[in-house]
Amino acid sequence: MERAEANNGARVLSAYVRSMVRAEDAEGSVGIEEYDGITALALREKIEDGEYVTWLYPYEGQLYEMFTEAEYGFVPDRGTAICGIQSFEPSLQNGLLTVEMTGDTGDACTVQVALRCADSSRRGESDGKQ
């Protein structure tokens, strides 16, 4: 039973990350950013006259999500905890986003999304980091 729950948790985590990326997959919208040692997946979107960002990132043993106007910047403790996680490692190369994750149960999963609107100038594809 424990193993089934762990597998289900990994599937839910994978589906969550994949759906978040797919929802924002537009030119220049998906990137990887680093702030004070935290590597975050940044999903940018324009709403009316403003630019907004949803960051997905590991923080205090949890996967966090933070949505804010871009001008306010990244503040990790202002996000919302989504689920327990041991690791969250996004990378981006040649329009392929790969997110390697380990859930709080220790089960590893990998999400790969071929971005529909690749724009290497915004995404730091040469080294996987921005």
C-alpha positions as CSV (number, residue, x, y, z in Angstrom):
1,M,0.0,0.0,0.0
2,E,2.8,2.4,0.9
3,R,4.5,1.8,-2.5
4,A,1.2,2.5,-4.4
5,E,0.8,5.8,-2.5
6,A,4.4,6.8,-3.3
7,N,3.9,6.0,-7.0
8,N,0.6,8.0,-7.0
9,G,2.4,10.9,-5.3
10,A,5.1,10.9,-8.0
11,R,2.4,10.8,-10.8
12,V,0.6,13.7,-9.2
13,L,3.8,15.7,-8.8
14,S,4.8,15.1,-12.4
15,A,1.3,15.9,-13.7
16,Y,1.3,19.2,-11.7
17,V,4.6,20.4,-13.0
18,R,3.8,19.3,-16.6
19,S,0.4,21.1,-16.6
20,M,1.9,24.3,-15.1
21,V,4.5,24.4,-17.9
22,R,2.0,23.6,-20.7
23,A,-0.3,26.3,-19.5
24,E,2.4,28.9,-19.9
25,D,4.3,27.5,-22.9
26,A,4.6,30.6,-25.1
27,E,7.6,32.4,-26.5
28,G,9.9,33.7,-23.8
29,S,7.6,32.4,-21.0
30,V,9.5,29.4,-19.5
31,G,12.8,29.9,-17.9
32,I,15.1,28.8,-15.1
33,E,16.3,31.4,-12.6
34,E,18.5,31.2,-9.5
35,Y,18.0,33.3,-6.4
36,D,20.2,32.9,-3.3
37,G,20.9,29.3,-4.1
38,I,17.4,28.3,-5.0
39,T,16.8,27.2,-8.5
40,A,13.3,28.1,-9.7
41,L,11.2,27.3,-12.7
42,A,9.9,30.7,-13.8
43,L,6.7,30.8,-15.9
44,R,6.0,34.3,-17.2
45,E,2.8,35.7,-18.6
46,K,1.3,39.0,-19.7
47,I,-2.1,39.9,-18.2
48,E,-3.5,43.2,-19.5
49,D,-0.7,45.7,-19.0
50,G,1.4,43.8,-16.5
51,E,3.9,40.9,-16.4
52,Y,3.3,38.2,-13.9
53,V,5.5,35.3,-12.9
54,T,4.7,31.9,-11.3
55,W,7.8,30.4,-9.7
56,L,8.0,26.7,-8.8
57,Y,10.9,25.9,-6.5
58,P,12.0,23.8,-3.6
59,Y,11.9,25.5,-0.2
60,E,12.1,24.0,3.4
61,G,11.3,20.5,2.2
62,Q,8.3,21.5,0.1
63,L,7.6,22.3,-3.5
64,Y,6.4,25.9,-3.5
65,E,4.5,28.0,-6.0
66,M,4.6,31.8,-5.9
67,F,2.5,33.9,-8.3
68,T,3.1,37.7,-8.3
69,E,3.6,40.7,-10.6
70,A,7.2,40.4,-12.0
71,E,8.1,43.8,-10.5
72,Y,7.8,42.5,-6.9
73,G,10.4,39.8,-7.4
74,F,11.0,36.4,-5.9
75,V,10.5,36.0,-2.1
76,P,10.6,32.3,-1.3
77,D,8.7,32.4,2.0
78,R,5.8,34.3,0.4
79,G,4.9,31.3,-1.8
80,T,2.4,28.5,-1.1
81,A,3.6,25.0,-0.2
82,I,2.2,22.5,-2.7
83,C,3.6,19.2,-1.4
84,G,6.6,17.6,0.3
85,I,9.7,17.2,-1.9
86,Q,13.3,16.2,-1.3
87,S,14.7,17.7,-4.6
88,F,13.6,19.7,-7.6
89,E,16.1,20.2,-10.3
90,P,15.0,21.9,-13.6
91,S,17.2,22.2,-16.6
92,L,16.6,23.5,-20.1
93,Q,18.5,22.5,-23.3
94,N,17.6,23.0,-26.9
95,G,13.9,23.6,-26.1
96,L,13.6,20.6,-23.9
97,L,12.7,21.3,-20.3
98,T,13.6,18.5,-17.9
99,V,12.7,18.6,-14.2
100,E,14.1,15.9,-12.0
101,M,12.3,15.6,-8.7
102,T,12.3,13.4,-5.6
103,G,9.1,13.4,-3.6
104,D,9.0,13.3,0.2
105,T,8.7,9.5,0.1
106,G,12.0,9.2,-1.8
107,D,10.5,8.3,-5.1
108,A,12.2,10.0,-8.0
109,C,10.4,11.1,-11.1
110,T,11.4,13.1,-14.2
111,V,9.2,15.4,-16.3
112,Q,10.3,16.3,-19.8
113,V,8.4,18.8,-21.8
114,A,9.4,19.8,-25.4
115,L,8.5,23.5,-25.3
116,R,6.3,24.5,-28.2
117,C,7.6,28.0,-28.4
118,A,11.4,27.7,-27.7
119,D,13.3,31.0,-27.4
120,S,16.8,30.3,-26.3
121,S,17.6,34.0,-25.7
122,R,15.3,34.1,-22.7
123,R,16.0,30.7,-21.2
124,G,19.7,30.3,-20.7
125,E,19.8,27.1,-22.8
126,S,23.6,27.1,-23.1
127,D,24.2,26.1,-19.6
128,G,20.7,25.2,-18.2
129,K,20.6,28.2,-15.9
130,Q,19.7,31.8,-16.3
